[in-house]
Amino acid sequence: MNTIRYDFRSDTVTRPATGMRSAMATAEVGDDVFGDDPTVNLLEQRMATMLGMDAAIFVSSGTMSNLLALMSHCGRGDEFIAGQNAHCYKYEAGGAAVLGSIQPQPIAHQPDGTMDLGAIESAIKAGDNHFATTRVIALENTFGGKVLPVSYMAQVADIARRHGLGLHLDGARAFNAVVALGTDIKSFTAPFDSVSICLSKGLGAPVGSVLIGRQDLIDTARRNRKMLGGGLRQSGILAAAGLYALDNNVTRLADDHRRARRLAEGLAAFPSLNVTMPDTNIVFVDVEERLGDRLTEFLVSRGVGITGRYGQQRWVTHLDVDDAMVDGALAEVATFFRNGAEAAFR
């Protein structure tokens, strides 16, 4: 396996900094299943206060956080509405259906990542025994690195309220969105009944997400977390990393966004690459499939880690990527094209 010098695979690859490791090592701990881990309690209380919501629960992953949210909003045989490419529908192994007996109702995305409001409303089902009953609409923001408009979220919230539905936000990278918008997390998440926020992406913690929301939803999620085997014991060691991240790694997300833009502009200089300019820290590059495979193979051989398939690459900036790494990766791309490696695909 080649050593990765420039790791753009995901913002999940970050390693805890010295200060975070120190906070973890000195964390006061208890038994969180008994509710007496003071550091976990502090993290949950802080997140609930930041969002202006009733309560929060610390869990091991964003996948579990989204699943617990859906299981709290829905009963067996109920339905949730989400985007066709939403993480909680497409990338979580069908957990809502398998473990929650909840039916998904996917809606196609528009080019900007939103869902058509009319399509959402027409998909809502209630009062007919032939159909699963819709209980919640799930949005995702950021979505593929795009910041969806706050006005759009408010419009979906209006639909949910008119139909008596819950509204969940997969806000795995919500702090990226609020930094990009120059707003605050409380106003950004205000329309929602439940919100999932990941600590182990751009915020740099090694593990963990927090589900925040109404008290009744979090109470149900806590029981379901135990049922799913997600009860944690001396997890204050992990929660301490989350607290450190909130103190130190939120405003610096702007650096990731700046570097992603710089990376995108550098990649766009190569005519064979069709680059989507990023809102936040994720850069998508479309390229002819065989050429893309060849370029990815070359970059891997030169220690540049990216993800991609079928002619699309994804580059993600994060706190372990600095300006020199962006320049180094772009230099490797330049070497590939300078050597005429794409010529055979013209």
N, C-alpha and C positions, 0 to 999 in steps of 0.2 A: 504494500500500500504506500502510495506516495505521500510525503509529508505535505500538509496543507500550510502554506505560508500566508495566503490571503484568503480568509474564510468568509465568503459571501453566501453560504448555503441558506442561512436563516439567522434571525436574531435570537433563536433558542440556543445557539452554540456558545454564548457568552460564558466566561468563567468568573467566579466570584473574586472581586478585588480584595486586596489585603484588609481594607476597612470592613468589608462585608464579612470576610472570614473571621475577623476579630469579634464582630458583633454576634456571630453565630456561636463562637467558642465560649463567650461569656454570658450567653442568654440564660435568664432564669426560666426554669421549666417546671412543669407539673404533668398531669395526665389529662390530655384534652378530652378524652372520651368521658371522663368525670367532670369536665368543664373547669378544671382548676390549673390549666397551664396559663400563667399570667401573661406570657409574651404572645401567645395565640389570642387570648382575650383582648389584649391591647391592639393587636393588628385588626381584629374584627371590629372593635369599637371605633378605631380610627377610620377605617374604610367606610363604615356606616355613617359616621359624622361627616366625612368628606363629601359623600354623595347626598347627605340630607335624608337618609333612609332609616328604617327602624332597626335593622340588624344585618349581620353578615356571618358567613361561615367560610373558614379556610379549608381548602381541599387540595388534593394532590395535583390536579391538572385542569386545564380548560375544558377538556372533553367531559370530565366528571362534573364540572361546574354547570355546563350547558345541560347535561343529562338531568342533573338534580333540579335545575330550573324547570325543564319540561315536565318532569315527573311531579313537581309541586303544583304546576298549573293544570295538569291533565290527569284524568283517571284512565283506567284500562279502556281501550276502544275509542278514546277521544282523539282529537286531531290538532296538529299544529301547522301553521302556515309559515313557510320560509322560502328563501330564494333557491333557485335550481342549483346554484353553486355555493350556497351558504355552507359554512363549516359544519353546523349542527345537522345539516341534511346529508351532505356529500362526503364529508371527511371524518366522520366519527363512527364508522363501521356499523351503521344502522342501529346504534345503541338504543335510541328512543323506541324503535319498533321491537327490538329483541328483548330489552330489559324492562322497558316501560309499557309495552303493548300499546304504544301511541302511534297513530298513523300520520305520516308526513303528507302535506299537500304542497308540493313545490310549485313555485311561480317563476316564470322566465325573467331574467334580468334584462333591463334596457342597457344600451351602450355605456351609460354613466354609472352602472352598478345598482341603480334603484330598481324597484319593481313598479309596474304600472298600478296606480291606485285603483283603477276600475277593475283590474284583474284580481287584486287582493280582495276587494269587496265582493266580487261575484263568486269567489271561491269559498266564502264563509257559508257554513252549513249549520242549521239548528232547527229543531222541532220536527224533524222527519226521521222516522225510525229506520229508513233505508240507508241513512248516511251516518258516518262518524260525526260527532258533534265537535265543531271547532271551538277550542278553548283559548288559544293564545296565538299571537303573531310574533315571530322572532325576526329581528333585524340584526345586521352585522355592520359595525362601523368602528374602525376602518374596514373596507371591503376590498381585498386584493391591493391594499395600500392606498386606495382611494378614500378620501374623506367625503362621505355622503352628506348632503345639505341638512342642516338643523331644521330647516323649514319642511323638508321631506319627512323627517322623523315625526315632526309635529302633526303633519297630515295623516300619517299612518296611525298615530296615537288617537287622533280624532275618530278614525274609522273603528279602532278597537273600542273606544269608549261608547260610541253609538250602538255597538253590537254587544256590549257587555263582555268583551274579551280582555284577557290579560295581554301585556306587552313586555316582551323580553328583549334585552340587548346583549348580543354576543359582542362585548367590548374588549376582546382580548388585547387589542391595541388602542383602546379608547384614549389613553394618555397621549399617544401619537396624534390622534385627531384633535384633542384640545390644544396641544402645543401648536399644531399647524394653524388652527383657527384663532389662536390667541384668546381663548375663552377659558372657563373653569369647568372642572369635572362635574360639579353639582348642577349647574344649569344645563350642561350637555346631556346629562342622564335624567333630567327632571321628568320627562314624559313616561318613564318606564316603571313597571312594577318590580322587575328584577333585572340585575345587571351582572354579567360575568366579566371579571377583569383578570388578565394574566400577569403574574409577577415575573415570569421566567422568559419573557421575550425581551423587548427593548429595555425594560426596567432592570434586567440583569441578574435577577435572583436565580438560584440553581433549580428550583422546583416550586410549584404552587400557583394556585389561582384563588380568587375570593369571589363568592357569590353574595351579592348585596341585594336587599329588597324588603318587602313588607314582612312584618313579624310572622304572620301565619305561613307565608311561603318558606321562610328560613326555618321555622320550626319543622315543617314537613321535610325540607331538604336535610335537616340534621338526622331525622329518623331514617330517611332513605340512604344517606351516606353510610350509616351503620349497616344497613341491609346489604349495600353493595360492597361491603368490605373496606370502606374508605375511612373508617375510624382510625385516628392517629393518636399516639400516646405522647411522648415527650417531643412534640412537634414544634415547641417554641424555638428550637434550634433552626428550623426552617422559617418560621414566622419572623425571626429576627432579621433574616436576610430580606424579607419583604419590607419590614419597617425601614431598614437601611436604604433600600431601593427608593422608597417613597421620599425619604429625606434627601437623597443625593442624586438620583438618576432620572428625575422627571424633566426638569427644565433642559437638561443636556440632550434630550431627544432632538432638539433643534439642530444639534451638530450632526446627528444621523441624517436628518432631512437634507441638510446642506450638502453633505457628502454624497447622498444619493443623487441629488441634482447634478453635482459635479461629475459623478460617474456616468449618469445618463447622457450628459452633454458630450463627454468624451467618447462614449460608445456610438453616439449618433453621428460622429465624424466619419464613420466607416459606412460607405454607401450600401453595403450588403446587409446592414443591420437596421431594422425598423424599430425604433425605441419609443416607448411610451413615457413621456415625462412624468415623474412621480409627484404625488402630493406629499408623501411622507418618506418612508425609508425603503420602499420596495420598487425595484426597477424591472419592468418586463421588456424583453427583447424578442421580436419575431424575426425569424431567419429561415431561409429555405432548409427543409428538414435535413437533408444529407450534409449540407454545409454546416448546419447547427450542430449535428452530431460530431463532425470532424473538429469544429472549433471547441466544443465542450471537451472532447478527448484530449486535444492539445493543451487546453488550460489545466485540466486535471494533471497532465504529465508535468506541467510547470508549477504545480503547487497552488493553483487558483481553484478554490472550491465554489461551485455554483450548483443550482438545481435546474432541471428542465428536461423536456421531452417533446417530441412531435413538432420540432421547429420553434419552440418557445423556451427562452431561458428566463430564470428569475434570479436576480441579484438583490441581496438584502444587506443594508448597512446596519451597524450596531456599535455598542460601546467598545468592542475590541477591534474595530476597524478605524484607523486614523488616516490622515491625508496621504501619508507616504504609501499606505497599502492601496489606496485608490489609484495613486499614480503608478504603483508597481503592477497592479492588475491591468491597467490600461496599456502599459508598456508591453505586456505579454500579448494582449490582443493585437497591438500594432505589429509585433513580431510575426504573428500568424499571417496577417494580411500582407506584410512586407515580403514574406517568403513566398507569396503567390499560392498559398495553400488552398485558396478558394477557386483558383483558375479552372480546375476540372469541373466545377459545378456551374459555370456560366453557359 
